[in-house]
């Protein structure tokens, strides 16, 4: 039976009153020093009461752009209330009822995990009084303009084989479309000075990116028999799973953002403390090859390679194959992580357009993927046929990073594309849309608000607006 999950620690770990809770979380986020300069794949955040760890958690959440759009958020933590083996998923709760509003559960993904491997159990009981996942939700609700459904996961006792199975089940979802929130406090109950020492070692091990170094550091900490130290990380298994999923991902890096412990709070003492770290896993800074107008300087040869990549990618898709250009042709610019759109025209009319605003893959791979998506996955059109491909005209737009603007007057028609975000909805127009339509600035924004974002003709007036530039080229 599908049920509603009621909060277990509202009024204890965080305020139960919505207005008070919003003010507190916004205050933490406003005070954070972290900038949202990279796309975020995962965060490691504490789960204590907000008076102890809220400021630390906010440093990680502040690294996520409010405009970030995720399909789902995996919130993964350790079990504090019930002993069990494997990993529990909450595929029985339709929503988590929270002070700031209901949050949907991605029941389908929960059930898919349980069906794929018996190491995942669809059981509700481990979640009923568990706080480690719940305390993350208000931060996500306040930070994100659009709150997606969540996938609650609690990892119980496991051996090495079980943990490997859990990682294999989760790894297909470890993509830019999903955010992973790893919930963990660190040292439990040593003195203030000992906590700082132990937590520094554990944090350095996480920064190494090596699961072996992380687990060995936990063992070394335990061997020191530090008075009062019960554990170096209560979420050691979720953290280990994250590090295992990162293996071989050269496009990701770990950032350490903050460390404090309960002894730093006015409500804590220095004798038996709990440690709190904040980390983010972000996509690496792309190499930029800039010119003064578009932010990119592609050579004619690089443009030719990208156009061939787009066309060959669509051609080979009809045969069930995946085509990419030879490594010998790839320059550093083509390997840079840039956002890009691929647009298809047939007899002068739009036939498909799909893209990524933010670059998280090498440019040549993004173009290959977006070309196939424009041909076969744009839900405004039926899939492209082989016959149509012979007559299709391909256009590519390579994008600069997003920049938020405070006034629509900052948008320059013909130079800037626009992304608008409001009430969980978003829409974008590429720069060339203004040239193709001849619209005024207000018409450009109005059509984007109504036709792309679905927020009404005047919705842009109180939406968050971002601009970007594009290097646009085609097969002509």
N, C-alpha and C positions, 0 to 999 in steps of 0.2 A: 504494500500500500504506500502510495506517495504521501509524504508528510511535510510539515513545515518545521524547520529546525529553529528552535527558540534559543536566544542567546543565553549563555551560561554565566558570564562574568560581567555583563553590563551592570554598572553601578558599583562594581568592585575594582576591576582592572582599568576601566575607563568609564566616563559619565554615561548614564542611561538617558539623560535629557539631550535631545537632538541639537538644540541650539548651543548648549554648553559644550557638547562633544565637538561640534563643528568649529567653534571658536578655539578650542584647545588644539585640535589637529592643525587648523590653519596657522595658529601661532607657532607650533613646532616647525611647520613647513616654511613659514616666512623667515624664521630664524636660522634655517639651515644654510650652509655655505656651499653645498653641492650644486653644480650647474647641470642642466639637462642638455649636454652638448653631444651626446652619442645615443644611438638606439640601445635600449636596455633589453637584454635577454633574460636576466635573472637577478634577484637580490637575495642576500642573506641578512635577515633582520631579527632582532630580539622579540620576545613575547612576554615580557614582564608587564606589571602595571605601568601605565603611561607616566606616572610621576617618577618612576625609576628609569625607564628605557625609551620613553616616547621621543625624546630629542635625538637619540641615536638612530632609532628607526626612521625618523624623518629625513636624516641625511641620505639614506638609500632611496626613499620614495621621492625626494626632491630631484634625484637624478633621472626620473622618468618624466618625459615631456607630457604635460596635460593633454596635448593633442594626439598622443600615441593611441593607436587603435589596435587592440588585440582581439582575436577571436575568442579566447578563453584564458583564464588565469589558473594555473595549477598552484595551489597552496599546500605545501608539503611540510609536515612537522612530525615530531616524535609523540608517541602516546604517553600520557601522564596518568591516565585513569584506569586503563584495562590492559592486562597482559594478553598478547596473542602473537602468533607467528605470521610473518609475511607483511603485506600492506593492505590496509583497509581503504576502500573508496566509498563515498557516501552517495550511492545511486538511488537511495530511497527518499531523500529530501528534495522536494521540488524547489524550495527557496530557503534561504537563510534570512529569517526575519530579524532585522537589525534596527537600532535606533534611527539611523539615517535612511532607512527604506529597505525594502526587500531586495535581495540579490539572488538571481537565478542560479541554479545548479545545472551544469551540463550533464544531465543524466545519461545521455547517449554515450558520451566519452567514458563516464564511469563504468557503464555496463560493457563497453567495448574492451576496456582494460581487464575487467573481471572475466570476460569470455575468452580473451586471448591467452591468459596464463593463470593457473590456479593459485599462483603466489599472491594475486590480488583477490581480496574478498569483498563482496558487496555486503557490508554490514554496517548498521547505523549506530550500534551501541558505543563503539569507541569515540564517537563524535559528540555524544549527548552532553557531557560535562567538560569537554576538552576546550581549553582556552587558547592553545598555541596557534590555531588557525583563525579563530574568531577575532582576536585582537588586531589582525592585519587588515580586516575588511574596512573599518572606518578610514584608515589611511588611503586605501585604494579608492573608496567612494569620493573622498574629498579631492584627491589628486587628479583623477582621471575625469575628463569631460564625458567620456562614455564608459560606463562600467559594464564589462562583458560578463558572461556567466563564469562561474568558478568550478574547478574540479578539486574537491577536498580529498587529500590523501594523508593518511597517518601510517608511518612505518613502525611496525612492532619489532619483535626479536627476529633476527635473521642470521644465517651463516653466509659465507662468501658466495655460495652458489645462489642462494635466495636473492641476495643483493644484486647479483649480476642479472638475474631474471627480471627484477624490478626495473633496473636500468634499461634493459632491452625493451620492456614494455613502454617505458616513458619516452625513450629517445626519439621515436618517430614524431613526437609532438614538440621536441626541443628545437623549434624553428622560430623565425622572426614573427610568425603569426600569433605566437603564444608567449605569455609571461610566466616565469617560474618564480614563486616566492618561497624561499627556504627559511623556515622558522626555527631559530635556535638561540638559546642563551649560551653563555660560555662557562667559565669556571664557577663552580658552586661551593660556597661557604669557606674558602680560605680567608686569611687576613687580607687587608687592602693591598699591602706590598706584594704578598705572594700572588695574589690574583693578577696584578699588573705583569708580573714576571711570566706566569703561566700563560696568560692570555696573549702576551706578545709572541711567545713561541708558537702557540696554536695559530694565531693570525698570520705569522710569517709562513707557516706551512700551507695554509690555504692560498696565500698569494703565490706560492710556488706552482700551483696548479696540479700538483702531483698527489694523487690519492694515497700513494704509498708513503710519501713524506708526511701527509696529514695523519694517517693512522699510526705511523711510527712515533710521531710527536705525542700523540695521545698516550701511547704506551710509555714513552720516556717520562711524561708528566706524572703518570701513575706510579712509576718506579721510584720517584723521588720521595714518596710518602710525605707529601706536604701536609701539615696539620689542617684538618678540616676539609681538604679537597675531596669532594665526592665524585666529581666528573669534570673534565675539561670542556665538554660541549654536550649538552643534553640532546641536541639535534645532530649528533655526529653521523648517524646513518643517512639522513637527508642530505647533509653536506657532502658525504662521501659519494652519494648517488649523483649529485650535481657535478662533482669533479670528474667522475667516470663518464658522464655524458659529454663533458668538454674535451675528452681525449681526442686528439686529431683535429680539433677545431682551431685552425690557425687564424681564423677570422675573429676570434673572441679573446678578450683579456679581462683579468680580474682587477678591480680597483678596491683598495681599502679606504674607507671614508671617515670612520670615527671609531673611537673606543672610549668607553667609560664603564664604571661599575656602580653598584648600588651605594657604595660608600661616597660617591660624588653627589648623591642626592641629599637634600636637607632632611629627608625622612629615613636615611640609612645610617648605619654605624660602620666602623672600620674593622670590626672583629670578624664577622662572617659575611662575606659579600658575594654577590653574583655578578659576573662580567657580561658586557654587552658589546658586540662588534657590529658594524654595518659595512657590507660589501655590495658592490654591483658587478655584474658580468655584462660588459658592453661590447659592441662591435668596434673594431679598431678604426682609428682615424684613417679615412681614405686619402690616398695621395691625390692632391689637387693639381691640375694643370690649367692655370687660370689665364683668361684674358680680361680686359677691362670691362667688357660689356656682358658676356654671358656667364663668366666664371669658369669657362672651359676652353681649351685650345686643342681641338682634335685636328690632326693633319688630314689631308684628302685621302691618303692611303688608309688611315684608321677608320675614316667614315665608310670607305668602300668595303673594308673588312666587316664592319658592323652590319651594313646593308646586306652583304652576302650571307652573314650569319643568320639574320632574320629570315631571309628567303629560304635558305637551305634547311633551317630548323623546321619551317612549315612543310617543305617538300618531304623531308624524311619522316615527319610525323605520320604521313599517310601510310608509310611502310612499317610503322611501329618502332622507328629508330630515333636516336638522339644524336644530333650533329653539332659539333663545335669546331672552331677553326684550329689549325695546327698550332702547337706551342711555339713553333719557330716564327709565327706571324704576330705573336702577342707582345705588344709593347707595355711599358709600365702604365701608360694611360689606359689601355684596354683592360688592364688588371685592376685598375682603381675601383673602389667601391662607390659607384655613383648611381643615383636614381635615374630611371629612364622610362619613357613610354614608347610603345610601338603602335602606329596608327596605320590602318589599311583603308585605302580608297578604291572603289570600283566604279569606273565610268564617272569619276568626279564626285562621287557621293561616299559618305562614311560607310565603311563595311566592318569596322571593329577597332577598338582602341582600349588597351590595357597597359598599366604600368605601375611602378613603385615610385613614390615620392622620395623615399629615403633609401640610400644605397647601403645594402648589407651583403651584397655579393659582388664579385668582379663584374665590371661593366659588360663584358662580352657574354657572360652567362645570363645576366639580367636581360639583355636584348634577346637572347635565344629563348628564354622562358616567356617573356612578354609577347614575343611574336607568335608563339604557339597559343598563348592565352587569347590574344586578339583574334586569332583565326578560329578558335574552337570553343572559347569559354566566355565570350562577351554575350551576356544573356539578352542583349537587345537584338541579337541577330542569330539566325540559324548557323550551324557550323559551316565553315568555308568548304567548298568542293574543289576537287582537282582542276576542273575546268575553269572555275573562277580564279584560281591561283595564277593562271597564265596571264590574266588581265589585271590582276590586283597591282596597285601602286603602293609601295611601302615608304613610310616616313618615320624617322626616329627623332625623339627629343631627349637629349641628355641634360639632366637637371642639376642645378646648383643646390646647396643646402637651403632649408626653409629659414625664413626670417620673419618673426612676428612684427606687425606694424600696429601703431596706435591710432592711425587715422586712414580712412580710405583714400585720402588725398595723396598718400605716399605711393599708391599703386600707379605705375606708368603703363598705360595701355600699349600693347604690342611688344613691350619688353618683359613685363612681369606676368607670370601665372599666379593664380590665387588658390589658396586652400582656406575654407571657412569651416569652423567647428562650433556647434551649438547644441546643447541638450542631448549629447550623445550621437548627433548626426554630423556628417561631414560631406563636403563635395569640393571638387576642384575643376578649374578650367586651365588648360595650357595657354601659354602666352599667345600663340598663333590664333586662338579662337577670336580674339578681338579684331585681328586683321581680316580674318575670313568673313566675319559678320558685319563689321563696320559699326558695332554697338558703341554707345557712349559708356563712360565708366559706370553709371548707375544701371544701365541695361546689362552690362557685363556682370555686375555683382548681383543684380536681380535675377537674371536667368540662372546663374550658378546657384543662388540660394533656393530658388523654386524648383529648377529642373534637375539639379545634381544633388544638393544637400537635403531637399525635401522640407525646408523650414519656412517656406512662404516667400513671396517676392521681396518683402522688406526684412526678412530674417537676418540679412547680412549686417543690418544696422547695429545689432547688439551681439553679433557673433565674434568669436576670436578669429582674426584674419592673419594669414601668413602669405608671404610672397616668395617667389623663386624665379630664376631665369632659366632659359633653355637654349642649348645649341641645337638648332633644328636643321635637318638635312634629309634629302629623299633621293629616290632612284633617278631623278632627272639629272 
